[in-house]
Amino acid sequence: MACCASCQSVVARDFGSGRRRGEVRPARVDGTEPIHVFMIDVEGQPVGWIQWYWWTHYPAHAAQLGAESGSAGIDLAIGEEAMTGRGLGTAAIGQFLRKIVSAESVFCDPEEANVRSLRAFEKAGFTAMHSVQLAGEDFRRRVVRLTRSRSYPA
């Protein structure tokens, strides 16, 4: 299930068509997985989603990234084509970290080819750590990290 009809094409472009990575599965929304999903809206219109989780719930994935115990992860997608390239990702990350996520450190792993996402995390204060290729995937990810000692952009 994608967040909106036009989101499907943008998520497919940014996450790769046919990959489940860009999907918001019902299990994530109905509470059966320990992931907290929020819609991103602009003037009351949904334009994407953002989610957070504790890496301790995903130890195999966390180990491949080098995510520390007690750290959180976030993922997001801006799905409305007209809203991409406007800094919404950076703003959503900053606001989310200030108001929702309480972890001391946050590790994320966008695809290396997803330049927009990498730039949004960089602008939000994340530092690139290293690259990984997760088991079962045919692409590389860039591990980025932010610690609470950093400030978050407005």
VENSUL-V552281 format. One record per residue. N is the residue number from 1. RES is the residue in three letters. SS is DSSP state (helix for helix, strand for strand, loop for the rest). PHI is phi in radians with two decimals (999 if undefined). PSI is psi in whole degrees, -180 to 180 (none if undefined). Layout:
N|RES|SS|PHI|PSI + N|RES|SS|PHI|PSI
This chain:
1|MET|loop|999|122 + 2|ALA|loop|-1.64|164 + 3|CYS|loop|-1.24|-29 + 4|CYS|loop|-2.84|165 + 5|ALA|helix|-1.03|-47 + 6|SER|helix|-1.27|-18 + 7|CYS|helix|-1.09|-34 + 8|GLN|helix|-1.01|-44 + 9|SER|helix|-1.24|-38 + 10|VAL|helix|-1.22|-43 + 11|VAL|helix|-1.11|-41 + 12|ALA|helix|-1.07|-40 + 13|ARG|helix|-1.15|-46 + 14|ASP|helix|-1.42|-29 + 15|PHE|helix|-1.88|-9 + 16|GLY|loop|1.64|130 + 17|SER|loop|-1.19|145 + 18|GLY|loop|1.44|-6 + 19|ARG|loop|-1.59|140 + 20|ARG|helix|-1.37|-10 + 21|ARG|helix|-0.99|-38 + 22|GLY|helix|-1.52|0 + 23|GLU|loop|-1.51|147 + 24|VAL|loop|-1.79|104 + 25|ARG|loop|-1.40|146 + 26|PRO|helix|-0.93|-34 + 27|ALA|helix|-1.04|-31 + 28|ARG|helix|-1.30|-24 + 29|VAL|helix|-1.61|-31 + 30|ASP|loop|-1.53|4 + 31|GLY|loop|1.56|3 + 32|THR|loop|-1.40|-15 + 33|GLU|loop|-2.00|148 + 34|PRO|loop|-1.41|55 + 35|ILE|strand|-2.14|137 + 36|HIS|strand|-1.91|111 + 37|VAL|strand|-1.84|136 + 38|PHE|strand|-2.28|146 + 39|MET|strand|-1.48|147 + 40|ILE|strand|-1.79|124 + 41|ASP|strand|-2.23|154 + 42|VAL|strand|-2.20|120 + 43|GLU|loop|0.90|42 + 44|GLY|loop|1.42|0 + 45|GLN|strand|-1.85|129 + 46|PRO|strand|-1.20|131 + 47|VAL|strand|-2.19|-4 + 48|GLY|strand|3.04|-166 + 49|TRP|strand|-2.52|159 + 50|ILE|strand|-2.51|143 + 51|GLN|strand|-2.46|157 + 52|TRP|strand|-2.41|160 + 53|TYR|strand|-2.83|160 + 54|TRP|strand|-1.55|132 + 55|TRP|helix|-1.10|-22 + 56|THR|helix|-1.07|-22 + 57|HIS|helix|-1.39|-12 + 58|TYR|helix|-2.30|63 + 59|PRO|helix|-1.09|-36 + 60|ALA|helix|-1.17|-44 + 61|HIS|helix|-1.14|-45 + 62|ALA|helix|-1.02|-42 + 63|ALA|helix|-1.11|-38 + 64|GLN|helix|-1.16|-28 + 65|LEU|helix|-1.53|-26 + 66|GLY|loop|1.48|24 + 67|ALA|loop|-1.24|134 + 68|GLU|loop|-1.30|154 + 69|SER|loop|-1.06|136 + 70|GLY|loop|1.50|1 + 71|SER|loop|-1.58|161 + 72|ALA|strand|-1.96|166 + 73|GLY|strand|-2.23|151 + 74|ILE|strand|-2.35|153 + 75|ASP|strand|-2.41|153 + 76|LEU|strand|-2.71|162 + 77|ALA|strand|-2.60|133 + 78|ILE|strand|-1.70|116 + 79|GLY|loop|-1.76|-13 + 80|GLU|loop|-1.56|114 + 81|GLU|helix|-0.88|-43 + 82|ALA|helix|-1.15|-17 + 83|MET|helix|-1.71|-5 + 84|THR|loop|-1.38|153 + 85|GLY|loop|1.34|13 + 86|ARG|loop|-1.91|3 + 87|GLY|loop|1.50|9 + 88|LEU|helix|-1.14|-37 + 89|GLY|helix|-1.06|-48 + 90|THR|helix|-1.07|-45 + 91|ALA|helix|-1.11|-43 + 92|ALA|helix|-1.11|-43 + 93|ILE|helix|-1.07|-49 + 94|GLY|helix|-1.05|-48 + 95|GLN|helix|-1.13|-42 + 96|PHE|helix|-1.07|-44 + 97|LEU|helix|-1.19|-36 + 98|ARG|helix|-1.24|-39 + 99|LYS|helix|-1.83|-24 + 100|ILE|loop|-2.07|-54 + 101|VAL|loop|-1.49|124 + 102|SER|loop|-1.83|5 + 103|ALA|loop|-1.17|150 + 104|GLU|loop|-1.23|-34 + 105|SER|strand|-2.37|150 + 106|VAL|strand|-2.25|126 + 107|PHE|strand|-1.98|137 + 108|CYS|strand|-2.34|160 + 109|ASP|loop|-2.47|63 + 110|PRO|loop|-1.14|156 + 111|GLU|strand|-1.09|143 + 112|GLU|loop|-1.03|-32 + 113|ALA|loop|-1.33|-12 + 114|ASN|loop|-1.55|77 + 115|VAL|helix|-1.06|-39 + 116|ARG|helix|-1.06|-45 + 117|SER|helix|-1.14|-45 + 118|LEU|helix|-1.04|-42 + 119|ARG|helix|-1.15|-40 + 120|ALA|helix|-1.09|-44 + 121|PHE|helix|-1.14|-41 + 122|GLU|helix|-1.07|-47 + 123|LYS|helix|-1.11|-28 + 124|ALA|loop|-1.45|3 + 125|GLY|loop|1.77|5 + 126|PHE|loop|-1.33|151 + 127|THR|strand|-1.99|133 + 128|ALA|strand|-1.23|132 + 129|MET|strand|-1.77|-61 + 130|HIS|strand|-2.90|176 + 131|SER|strand|-1.90|149 + 132|VAL|strand|-2.46|156 + 133|GLN|loop|-2.11|113 + 134|LEU|loop|-1.27|150 + 135|ALA|loop|-0.97|132 + 136|GLY|loop|1.50|-1 + 137|GLU|loop|-1.94|152 + 138|ASP|loop|-1.91|25 + 139|PHE|loop|-2.48|164 + 140|ARG|loop|-1.77|152 + 141|ARG|strand|-2.04|151 + 142|ARG|strand|-1.81|120 + 143|VAL|strand|-1.46|125 + 144|VAL|strand|-2.13|149 + 145|ARG|strand|-2.41|145 + 146|LEU|strand|-2.31|138 + 147|THR|strand|-1.96|156 + 148|ARG|loop|-1.10|-15 + 149|SER|loop|-1.23|-11 + 150|ARG|loop|-1.61|152 + 151|SER|loop|-1.56|161 + 152|TYR|loop|-1.95|132 + 153|PRO|loop|-1.07|151 + 154|ALA|loop|-1.22|none
